[in-house]
Amino acid sequence: MTTHLITSLQQKLKQLDARGLRRRRRTTDSPCAPQVQVDGVTKLAFCSNDYLGLASHPLIIAALREGASRYGAGSGASHLISGHSRAHALLEERLAEFMAPDIEAVRTLTFCTGYMANLAILSALTDRDTDLFCEQLNHASLIDGARLSRASVQVYPHGAVDQLALMLAASRSPGKMVVTDSVFSMDGDLAPLAELLALCEQHDAWLLVDDAHGFGVLGRHGRGALEQAGIRSQRLIYMGTLGKAAGVGGAFVAAHESVIEWLLQRARPYIYSTATPPALAHALLTSIDLIGGAEGALRRTHLANLIGEFRSQLQLQHWHCLLSETPIQPVIIGSNDDTMAAATRLYEQGLWVGAIRPPTVPVGTGRLRITLSAAHSRAEVAQLVAALNALQA
Ligand SMILES: *Cc1c(COP(=O)(O)O)cnc(C)c1O
């Protein structure tokens, strides 16, 4: 006899099927790279966030091995107990040195994931007396962090700086924080960070910037959205992820040293979770060196060329593209069924792209989320564009 609890879940899963919203995973047997073994077949992938192609970089893999021999497999405890290794300490210092041009009196703190870092910042730095001003298209982790905080939340429409200005002017709360993605993860466009910072200066508010898709990619040295926007401030709280362009895993917060010390004292997702394996932190030292060095610059130049070629060669008929200069190039198709059908046709031709449906994006804006990487060749991007052009004919 199946209990009512189980049958009601089974009914809900059937409803997902009926609406074309059931998600499934594909299993890979090779490193994250353009050519990937998926369920036993080789596909050309345009769906990872490995924007610089560092996830399979030989020097980072070697550093990971070396880190494991030096520090072992696991950290064994949370940072405040005994899990904070020399590798974590060196990574914090290296990241602070790297981000110093963008944030005054900078210090950094590493987290297991960007999701946890966002929960930590929002829950520890706000209280009932805070007004949070959240951009409409913010990532789920920022939305969940806002829920976890006891702050009062106001959402401003995508890119609407004028509306945000009115909301800030009307706020009577002693604490204010503006919260935004720098690169919107499903659209690929950029937040107007310089304008947002100017508003925050005017209204004495924090500016939390989630640069999950900018760190390593944007800016001449790869420091991300702050470098690209040319801004620097004490009121910036910067969250960068280390599992996307940095190719490994984890995340960090860079902010004024007092902000970091407060997170260390009070952020529950930091305090009550086991530190990442030190080998990851050790491997990330190599990753940051690559991002900030000559190789990173070359990879960013190649990536920018690929983005330009993709955009100039794509011929859109029934579908449309969003204005994005970043490696995230969404092609909007519309209905869930049409989006899935297009992704399936491409997959049959050996091309693996992400099909994104509600609730991740608004109803009726199902899309192929195409992501380009410095690991792609020009020929591979040309192959994708030819397939997309032919599919609409
Ligand atoms: C991926 C992502 C996160 C979460 O980072 P993880 O390290 O994957 O948990 C946070 N914000 C944005 C905008 C993201 O795209």
The ligand as an SDF file (V2000), in Angstrom:
LIG
                    3D

 15 15  0  0  0  0  0  0  0  0999 V2000
   25.6680   29.9350  -10.0340 C   0  0  0  0  0  0  0  0  0  0  0  0
   25.1920   31.1770   -9.3550 C   0  0  0  0  0  0  0  0  0  0  0  0
   25.2160   31.2900   -7.9610 C   0  0  0  0  0  0  0  0  0  0  0  0
   25.5420   30.1330   -7.0670 C   0  0  0  0  0  0  0  0  0  0  0  0
   26.8680   29.8160   -7.0970 O   0  0  0  0  0  0  0  0  0  0  0  0
   27.2960   28.3060   -6.7740 P   0  0  0  0  0  0  0  0  0  0  0  0
   28.7080   28.4110   -6.4150 O   0  0  0  0  0  0  0  0  0  0  0  0
   27.0230   27.5260   -8.0210 O   0  0  0  0  0  0  0  0  0  0  0  0
   26.4080   27.8620   -5.6410 O   0  0  0  0  0  0  0  0  0  0  0  0
   24.8910   32.5010   -7.4020 C   0  0  0  0  0  0  0  0  0  0  0  0
   24.5090   33.5410   -8.1680 N   0  0  0  0  0  0  0  0  0  0  0  0
   24.4400   33.4590   -9.5020 C   0  0  0  0  0  0  0  0  0  0  0  0
   24.0280   34.6480  -10.3020 C   0  0  0  0  0  0  0  0  0  0  0  0
   24.7690   32.2660  -10.1410 C   0  0  0  0  0  0  0  0  0  0  0  0
   24.6790   32.1580  -11.4650 O   0  0  0  0  0  0  0  0  0  0  0  0
  1  2  1  0
  2  3  1  0
  2 14  2  0
  3  4  1  0
  3 10  2  0
  4  5  1  0
  5  6  1  0
  6  7  2  0
  6  8  1  0
  6  9  1  0
 10 11  1  0
 11 12  2  0
 12 13  1  0
 12 14  1  0
 14 15  1  0
M  END
$$$$
